[in-house]
Amino acid sequence: MTSPNRTPVHVILASQSPRRRELLSQIGIVHDVRPADIDESVWPGEEPVAHAERLACTKAHTLALQHPDAVVIGSDTIVVIDGAILGKPADASEAVAMLERLSGREHTVVTAVAVAHEGRTLSGVEAVTVRFRPLTRQQITQYVATGEPMDKAGAYGIQGFGATLVERIHGDYFAVMGLPLGRLVGLIRELGYEYAFGPVCAS
């Protein structure tokens, strides 16, 4: 990633998610990780899409204030079913309950991404429809026992064992993983920077 004068840009990912870090590395964006410590509570009456976008923007903006030289990327992913937001499960029993609710049904994965630099914050949202195949209680408990669901919205990860739970998706696969890469690159360009195909080291 380079500035208009072709100099490398310092990029910070305001997230501790290993999936997001892997995705940025996959497309050659060299970055540092600085998780944003913010309140992720849902505001009263806040709609799911607005909630995800607010958190992504807050993460990016918070770190941009601390690192004014950097381009900061923030992102937030939630799972929505029956109008309710499913975050990360608090324990194994909650993970089981979430997966039972998703079994054999469609839900929406909403991922918001924001890019902040020099007082500007740009953001966008991808909403992806995901359908689970019908799951038995034994399949659910076996999956939860792997530990994979415990740090993921909706209690599953499509890039891991959770791939076997999914019947089909309609939308951006990378948004389900936690970072819509096409949307991100568009925001970077809108901010005035250029995505370079291949790794560019920050100065």
Secondary structure, DSSP 8 states (H G I E B T S, - for coil): -B-TTS-B--EEE----HHHHHHHHHTTB--EE----------TT--HHHHHHHHHHHHHHHHHHH-TTSEEEEEEEEEEETTEEE---SSHHHHHHHHHHHTTSEEEEEEEEEEEETTEEEEEEEEEEEEE----HHHHHHHHHTSGGGGSGGG--TTTGGGGGEEEEES-HHHHHT--HHHHHHHHHHTT-B--SS-B---
